[in-house]
């Protein structure tokens, strides 16, 4: 079973695919939209069609034990993440808001620099929106935040689109994340990227994961 420790994530943070940042307020307003029936936009539909399924994570025998199952894009590879020692700096890197990093799906074999990261929360009473808001607020200087609500199968899916600003590199990058509530607690799936171009190139994999998510 492939497993990655949180300690191994530190170099990736320094390479600008940051896991977390300081919680920061933003002067930007937050907009909420609802898409009836989860129908994708024309742009999203095109992105979905271009992402060939390569496998799944979260199911029986999966490298990542999750309360959900989702499809992964072709050539992307998944690894479970093991938290560092409680109280250590490395353990803190694996926590963002109300959720803890559980699985990384690596885009490098598919030719991109970045990950889909799957985070889990312990609060069984949390809604998807509550978990996602906590996750986004804990990111690095989040702004231009937009929330949308969709339905995938029997699951209600909340999605956030937002921008983070990295003070160290003095640049802003787009981010996407979606969350679902499960009987075992919320799950957040996040896509960042080294830069805006890498983020755009990996969006089809994010859309594939979102449209395929179901309870495990």
C-alpha positions as CSV (number, residue, x, y, z in Angstrom):
1,X,0.0,0.0,0.0
2,X,1.4,3.4,-1.0
3,X,1.5,5.8,1.9
4,X,2.9,9.3,2.2
5,X,3.8,11.0,5.5
6,X,3.0,14.6,6.1
7,X,6.7,15.1,6.7
8,X,7.2,14.3,3.0
9,X,4.8,17.2,2.1
10,X,7.1,19.9,3.2
11,X,9.2,20.2,0.0
12,X,6.0,20.4,-2.0
13,X,4.9,23.3,0.1
14,X,8.1,25.1,-0.7
15,X,7.5,24.4,-4.4
16,X,4.4,26.5,-4.2
17,X,1.8,23.7,-4.1
18,X,1.0,24.7,-0.5
19,X,-1.3,22.7,1.7
20,X,-2.2,25.4,4.1
21,X,-1.7,29.0,5.1
22,X,-2.6,31.4,7.8
23,X,-6.3,32.0,8.3
24,X,-7.1,35.4,6.9
25,X,-10.1,37.5,6.4
26,X,-10.9,39.1,3.1
27,X,-12.6,42.2,2.0
28,X,-14.1,40.4,-1.0
29,X,-17.7,39.4,-0.9
30,X,-18.8,35.8,-1.0
31,X,-21.3,34.8,-3.7
32,X,-23.5,31.7,-3.6
33,X,-25.2,30.2,-6.6
34,X,-27.3,27.1,-7.0
35,X,-27.3,24.8,-10.1
36,X,-30.5,22.8,-10.2
37,X,-29.8,19.1,-10.7
38,X,-26.1,19.7,-10.8
39,X,-26.1,20.4,-14.6
40,X,-22.6,21.4,-15.6
41,X,-22.0,24.5,-17.6
42,X,-20.8,24.2,-21.2
43,X,-17.3,24.8,-20.2
44,X,-17.4,22.2,-17.4
45,X,-19.1,19.7,-19.8
46,X,-16.2,20.1,-22.2
47,X,-13.7,19.6,-19.4
48,X,-15.5,16.5,-18.1
49,X,-15.4,14.9,-21.6
50,X,-11.7,15.4,-21.9
51,X,-10.8,13.5,-18.6
52,X,-10.6,9.8,-19.3
53,X,-11.3,7.6,-16.2
54,X,-8.1,5.8,-15.0
55,X,-9.4,4.3,-11.8
56,X,-11.1,5.0,-8.5
57,X,-10.1,5.9,-4.9
58,X,-12.0,5.3,-1.7
59,X,-13.6,1.9,-2.5
60,X,-12.9,-1.5,-1.1
61,X,-9.2,-2.3,-1.5
62,X,-8.3,1.3,-2.4
63,X,-5.0,2.7,-1.3
64,X,-7.0,5.6,0.3
65,X,-9.6,4.6,2.9
66,X,-12.4,7.2,2.5
67,X,-16.1,7.4,3.2
68,X,-16.6,8.3,-0.4
69,X,-15.6,6.8,-3.8
70,X,-14.6,9.0,-6.7
71,X,-13.1,8.4,-10.2
72,X,-9.6,9.5,-11.0
73,X,-8.2,10.7,-14.3
74,X,-6.0,8.4,-16.4
75,X,-2.4,8.2,-15.3
76,X,-3.1,10.1,-12.0
77,X,-1.8,8.1,-9.0
78,X,-3.1,8.0,-5.5
79,X,-1.3,7.7,-2.2
80,X,-2.6,7.7,1.4
81,X,-1.3,10.4,3.7
82,X,-0.2,9.5,7.2
83,X,-0.3,12.4,9.7
84,X,2.8,13.4,11.6
85,X,3.3,13.1,15.3
86,X,0.6,15.0,17.2
87,X,1.7,18.5,18.0
88,X,4.5,18.6,15.5
89,X,4.9,21.2,12.8
90,X,4.4,18.5,10.2
91,X,1.2,17.4,11.7
92,X,-0.1,20.9,11.5
93,X,0.6,20.9,7.8
94,X,-1.9,18.1,7.3
95,X,-4.8,20.1,8.9
96,X,-6.8,22.8,7.2
97,X,-9.7,24.2,9.0
98,X,-12.0,21.3,10.1
99,X,-10.4,18.6,8.0
100,X,-7.3,16.5,7.9
101,X,-5.4,15.4,4.7
102,X,-6.1,11.8,3.9
103,X,-5.2,11.2,0.3
104,X,-3.2,12.7,-2.5
105,X,-3.8,12.1,-6.2
106,X,-0.7,13.1,-8.1
107,X,-0.9,14.6,-11.5
108,X,2.8,14.3,-12.4
109,X,2.4,10.9,-14.3
110,X,-0.2,12.7,-16.4
111,X,2.2,15.6,-17.2
112,X,1.0,18.2,-14.7
113,X,2.5,19.6,-11.5
114,X,-0.1,19.4,-8.7
115,X,-2.5,17.2,-6.8
116,X,-6.1,16.5,-6.1
117,X,-6.1,16.3,-2.3
118,X,-8.8,14.6,-0.3
119,X,-9.4,15.8,3.2
120,X,-11.6,14.3,6.0
121,X,-13.4,15.7,9.0
122,X,-14.6,14.0,12.2
123,X,-17.7,16.1,12.8
124,X,-20.5,13.8,11.8
125,X,-23.0,16.6,12.2
126,X,-21.2,19.0,9.8
127,X,-22.8,20.0,6.6
128,X,-20.8,20.2,3.3
129,X,-21.1,23.9,3.3
130,X,-19.8,24.3,6.9
131,X,-16.8,22.1,6.2
132,X,-16.0,23.8,2.9
133,X,-16.3,27.3,4.4
134,X,-13.9,26.4,7.2
135,X,-11.5,24.9,4.7
136,X,-11.5,27.9,2.5
137,X,-11.2,30.4,5.3
138,X,-8.1,28.5,6.5
139,X,-6.3,28.8,3.2
140,X,-3.7,31.4,2.3
141,X,-5.4,34.8,2.0
142,X,-8.5,33.6,0.2
143,X,-10.5,36.0,-1.9
144,X,-13.0,36.2,-4.7
145,X,-14.9,33.3,-3.1
146,X,-17.9,31.8,-4.9
147,X,-20.0,28.9,-3.6
148,X,-22.3,26.8,-5.7
149,X,-24.6,23.9,-4.8
150,X,-25.2,20.9,-7.0
151,X,-26.5,17.4,-6.8
152,X,-24.6,14.3,-7.8
153,X,-26.7,11.1,-7.6
154,X,-28.1,11.3,-4.0
155,X,-25.3,13.5,-2.7
156,X,-25.5,17.3,-2.2
157,X,-22.3,18.8,-3.4
158,X,-21.0,22.3,-2.4
159,X,-18.3,23.8,-4.5
160,X,-16.0,26.8,-3.9
161,X,-14.0,28.7,-6.4
162,X,-11.5,31.2,-5.0
163,X,-8.1,32.8,-5.3
164,X,-5.2,32.5,-2.8
165,X,-2.3,34.9,-2.6
166,X,1.1,33.6,-1.7
167,X,3.0,36.5,0.0
168,X,6.3,34.6,-0.3
169,X,6.1,34.3,-4.1
170,X,3.9,37.4,-4.4
171,X,1.4,35.8,-6.7
172,X,-2.2,34.8,-6.8
173,X,-3.5,31.4,-7.9
174,X,-6.9,30.0,-8.6
175,X,-8.3,27.2,-6.5
176,X,-11.3,24.9,-6.6
177,X,-12.7,22.6,-3.9
178,X,-15.9,20.6,-3.4
179,X,-17.3,19.0,-0.2
180,X,-19.9,16.4,0.6
181,X,-21.3,15.3,4.0
182,X,-21.2,11.6,4.9
183,X,-22.3,9.6,7.9
184,X,-18.6,9.5,8.9
185,X,-18.0,13.2,8.6
186,X,-17.4,15.7,5.8
187,X,-15.0,15.1,2.8
188,X,-13.4,18.0,0.9
189,X,-11.6,17.5,-2.4
190,X,-9.3,20.3,-3.4
191,X,-7.4,21.3,-6.5
192,X,-4.7,23.9,-6.4
193,X,-1.7,23.9,-8.8
194,X,1.7,25.4,-9.2
195,X,0.2,28.3,-11.2
196,X,-2.9,29.3,-13.1
197,X,-1.9,27.3,-16.2
198,X,-1.3,24.1,-14.3
199,X,-4.6,24.6,-12.5
200,X,-6.5,25.0,-15.7
201,X,-4.8,21.9,-17.2
202,X,-5.9,19.8,-14.2
203,X,-9.5,21.0,-14.1
204,X,-10.8,18.0,-16.1
205,X,-9.6,15.7,-13.4
206,X,-11.3,17.8,-10.7
207,X,-14.6,17.8,-12.7
208,X,-14.4,14.0,-13.2
209,X,-13.9,13.5,-9.4
210,X,-16.8,15.9,-8.7
211,X,-19.3,14.3,-11.1
212,X,-18.5,10.8,-9.9
213,X,-18.4,11.2,-6.2
214,X,-20.6,8.8,-4.2
215,X,-20.8,7.2,-0.8
216,X,-18.3,4.4,-0.2
